[in-house]
Amino acid sequence: MSALQSDEQDVTNQTTTVTTWTTNQSGLERFPHRLWFNVADFGRLLWWSMFAVVPAVLFAGVVFFDDGLIESYNLFCAGMMMFLVQMSERYINTTIEFEQDDGSIETTFHMGDPTLFRSDQEATVPLEDVEAAQFLSLARQPMVRLHYKKTFSVKPSSFLIPQDKESQFREFLQRHNVSVHGESETNSTHWVWGRFVVTALFIGVIPLCAMFVWPIQYSWAVLLVLTVTSFFLVRQGF
């Protein structure tokens, strides 16, 4: 499913070892995979509030109270669509680097071209700020989610790992006092698929079906986002 490259090199005249890998999820065919990883990365509070509770309440208002609220529902869904698609660019191409004796991780996110983000930006993750790491396995692709001590953090929160580097990275985290938790392929797949289905239903399927039920002018925001998103995906290549 993914193209993974890893490289481990010894630093001359030093006892430390630098480990580097690059993950590649570029191309239109891997777009669903990027969305899947993105949905898996959201914290419980964020996902339940923004992708389940709020759209459910808005749609209930449309069905049971005032169908004119469909425009507000579509505006919300259009914003969430753009947010999901753009955030998923984190997984297009990522380089991870760390030294065994250094308590930090260097990350570089290479976004799509074109992109709304600043691409090729390096970020350092000090492990002293990380409380725990959760390892998932989705379609036999290892993924790690970092849980920070602070409630809100702008540091990278997740990335993919080559299978042959997973045990080494676990040991590296534990060596620097990061609590490590793991989930089986079955458990990871079940709850991520549940999130993915609910997200796709409220944010994608219902707004698209609404175009055929309510006047099309209520769906202008969804149509705009779909047009912009399609432009970016096609320009970024297949």
C-alpha positions in Angstrom: 0.0 0.0 0.0 2.8 2.4 0.7 6.3 2.9 -0.6 8.7 3.0 2.3 12.4 3.6 2.3 14.6 3.4 5.4 18.3 4.0 5.9 20.5 3.5 9.0 23.9 4.9 9.0 26.7 5.0 11.6 28.2 8.4 12.3 32.0 8.4 11.8 34.1 8.5 15.0 30.9 8.6 17.1 29.1 5.9 19.1 25.6 7.2 18.2 23.6 5.8 15.3 21.4 8.0 13.1 18.2 6.3 11.9 16.3 7.8 8.9 13.4 6.7 6.9 11.0 8.2 4.3 7.4 7.3 3.7 5.7 7.9 0.4 1.9 8.0 0.1 1.8 10.3 -3.0 -0.6 9.9 -5.9 -4.3 10.0 -6.4 -4.6 6.2 -5.8 -3.2 6.6 -2.3 -5.5 9.5 -1.5 -8.0 7.2 0.4 -5.2 5.8 2.4 -4.1 9.3 3.5 -7.6 10.1 4.6 -7.7 6.9 6.6 -4.5 7.7 8.4 -5.7 11.3 9.0 -9.0 10.1 10.6 -7.0 7.7 12.8 -4.8 10.5 14.1 -7.6 12.8 15.4 -8.0 12.8 19.2 -11.3 11.4 20.6 -12.6 14.8 21.6 -11.9 16.4 18.3 -13.3 13.6 16.2 -16.5 13.1 18.3 -17.3 16.8 18.4 -16.4 17.9 14.9 -17.1 14.8 12.8 -19.9 13.1 14.7 -21.9 15.2 17.2 -21.9 18.6 15.4 -22.9 17.3 12.0 -25.5 14.9 13.5 -27.1 17.8 15.4 -27.1 20.0 12.4 -28.6 17.3 10.2 -31.2 16.5 12.8 -32.2 20.2 12.8 -32.6 20.0 9.0 -34.8 16.9 9.2 -36.9 17.7 12.2 -37.1 21.5 12.4 -36.2 23.6 9.4 -34.9 22.2 6.1 -33.5 25.7 5.4 -30.7 24.7 7.8 -29.3 22.5 5.0 -27.2 25.5 3.8 -25.6 25.8 7.2 -25.0 22.0 7.3 -23.4 22.2 3.9 -21.2 25.1 4.9 -20.0 23.1 7.9 -19.3 20.0 5.8 -17.5 21.9 3.1 -15.2 23.4 5.7 -14.5 19.9 7.2 -13.9 18.5 3.7 -11.2 21.0 3.0 -9.7 20.5 6.5 -9.6 16.7 6.0 -8.1 16.8 2.5 -5.5 19.4 3.3 -4.4 17.8 6.6 -4.0 14.4 4.9 -1.1 15.9 2.9 1.0 15.3 6.0 1.3 11.7 4.7 2.3 12.4 1.1 6.0 12.3 1.8 7.6 12.4 5.3 11.2 12.0 6.5 11.9 10.9 10.1 15.3 11.1 11.7 16.5 10.4 15.2 19.7 9.4 17.1 19.5 6.7 19.7 21.1 8.9 22.4 19.3 12.1 21.5 15.9 12.7 23.1 14.3 14.2 20.0 12.9 13.3 16.6 13.4 15.4 13.5 10.5 15.4 11.1 10.2 16.9 7.6 6.8 17.0 5.8 7.0 17.2 2.0 3.5 18.3 1.0 1.9 18.1 -2.4 2.7 20.4 -5.3 0.7 22.6 -5.3 -0.3 22.9 -1.6 -1.9 25.4 0.8 0.7 24.5 3.4 4.4 25.4 3.7 6.2 22.3 2.4 9.5 20.9 3.4 9.3 22.4 6.9 11.5 20.7 9.5 10.1 20.2 13.0 11.8 18.9 16.1 9.8 16.8 18.6 11.5 16.8 22.1 10.6 13.5 23.7 10.4 15.2 27.1 7.2 16.8 25.8 5.7 13.4 24.8 3.7 11.5 27.4 2.9 8.3 25.4 3.0 6.8 22.0 0.3 4.6 20.5 1.2 2.2 17.8 -1.5 1.2 15.2 -1.4 -1.2 12.3 -3.7 -0.3 9.4 -3.6 -2.7 6.4 -0.2 -4.0 7.7 1.2 -0.5 7.7 2.6 0.6 11.2 1.6 4.0 12.3 2.5 5.9 15.6 0.5 8.6 17.3 2.2 10.8 19.8 0.3 12.0 22.9 1.8 15.2 24.3 1.8 16.3 27.9 0.1 19.5 27.0 -3.5 19.4 25.8 -2.8 21.4 22.7 0.4 21.2 20.7 1.5 22.2 17.2 4.1 19.5 17.0 3.7 16.6 14.6 1.3 14.1 16.1 1.6 11.0 13.9 3.7 9.4 11.1 4.2 6.1 9.4 6.9 3.6 10.2 8.5 0.9 8.0 7.8 -2.5 9.5 11.5 -3.3 9.9 12.0 -0.2 12.0 9.0 -0.5 14.3 10.7 -2.5 17.1 13.7 -0.2 17.0 11.6 2.9 17.3 9.6 1.4 20.2 12.9 0.8 22.0 14.1 4.3 21.3 10.9 5.8 22.8 11.0 3.6 25.9 14.7 4.5 26.3 13.6 8.1 26.7 10.8 7.3 29.2 7.9 7.5 26.7 5.1 5.1 27.6 4.4 2.8 24.6 1.0 1.3 23.8 0.2 -1.0 20.9 -2.9 -2.3 19.2 -3.4 -5.3 17.0 -4.2 -5.1 13.4 -7.7 -6.2 14.1 -8.4 -3.7 16.9 -6.9 -0.8 15.0 -8.8 -1.6 11.8 -12.2 -1.9 13.6 -12.3 1.5 15.3 -10.6 3.3 12.5 -13.1 1.9 10.0 -15.9 2.9 12.3 -14.6 6.5 12.4 -14.0 6.5 8.6 -17.6 5.3 7.8 -19.2 7.9 10.2 -17.0 10.7 8.8 -17.7 9.8 5.2 -21.4 9.6 5.9 -21.9 12.9 7.6 -19.2 14.9 5.8 -19.3 13.4 2.3 -22.3 11.2 1.5 -25.1 13.2 3.0 -23.9 16.6 1.5 -23.6 15.0 -1.9 -27.0 13.4 -1.8 -28.5 16.8 -0.6 -27.7 18.2 -4.0 -30.5 16.0 -5.4 -33.0 16.7 -2.6 -32.7 20.4 -1.9 -32.2 23.3 -4.4 -28.6 23.2 -5.8 -27.9 26.7 -4.6 -27.8 25.4 -1.0 -24.8 23.3 -2.0 -22.6 26.0 -3.4 -20.0 25.6 -0.7 -19.7 21.8 -1.2 -19.4 22.3 -5.0 -16.7 24.9 -4.5 -14.7 22.7 -2.2 -15.0 19.7 -4.5 -13.8 21.8 -7.4 -10.8 23.1 -5.5 -9.9 19.7 -4.1 -10.1 18.1 -7.5 -7.8 20.7 -8.9 -5.2 20.1 -6.2 -5.4 16.3 -6.5 -5.0 16.3 -10.3 -2.2 18.8 -10.2 -0.4 16.8 -7.5 -0.3 13.8 -9.9 -1.6 10.2 -10.0 
